[in-house]
Amino acid sequence: HFVAARARIVEHAPGAISTALLPRIGIEVQVRTGLLPFHRGLARALREADLIHTTDTLLPFAWTSAFVAWRHAIPLLTSLHTHVPLYAEVYAREFARIAFAATPLAGPLVERDGFARTLRRLAERQQAWFVRRCARVFVSVPPDVAPLPTGVDAARSSVLGRGFDPAA
């Protein structure tokens, strides 16, 4: 399931579908996302799932998925292919640099990086909360190459495979 400009269902292979849902209240940035932390349409669609897999830990679909998985005792899995807390810090730093460069806030927000570091720590805590609820966490880099993301337990992690096999 994902949020899109129009609702639709695509069958990729027998039993492998993706469903596009409209955002409840949304904005369009790099991707289209909802602003509310819970999506009723997604919750209804996931109630009968055998398992739930997410590809993020911060957006409303992840929050809805975690709630449905908990409420209906459905295994929750996630794939961490992007270091979201690091990106949050980078984007926050750039936002602060552009938005506050000519203001008195430039010192604490830009030069001392307090805003960006705080946002990264918050994102790390939220990610750790989310992955603790997952039965399995798929990571893009083996733990012997890079440290596991915050909150990921090595016993419940696997390295992501590459590609999609419609014949499987």
C-alpha positions, 0 to 999 in steps of 0.5 A: 500500500502506498499513497498516490494521486489516484487510487488503484490496485496493481497485480505484479504477480499472482498474490503480489499486489500493490494498492495506491490509496489517497491521502486523508490530508496530504501534501506533495513534496518529494513524495506524496504523504499524509499528514495524519498519523493514522490512515483508516483505509489502510487500517481496514485493508490490513486487518486480514493480512498474514503479515505487514511489511513497511519500508519506512518508520516515520510516515503515517503508513508505518504508524498505521501498520504498527497499530494494526499489527499490534491490534490484530497480532499480525507479524510486522516486518520492515526494510530499512534501505535509507538511513532516515535519521541521518537524512533528517539531520542533513535536511534539517541543517539545510532547511535551517541554513536557508530559512534562518541565515539572515536572522538571530536564530542563525547561530543556534540553529545553523552554526551550532547545529542544535536543531539538526542534531535534535531532529536526528536524535528524535528520528533515531528514537522513533525508529528504535521504537518502531523496529522493536515492534518488528518480527524481522528487520531487513537492512541494506548493508550487512552488519559486518560492513556498517553498524546496524541502524539504531534499535535493530537487533542483529538476531532479528535482522536480515540483509535485503535481497535485490530485485523481485522475482515474479515467478517465486 
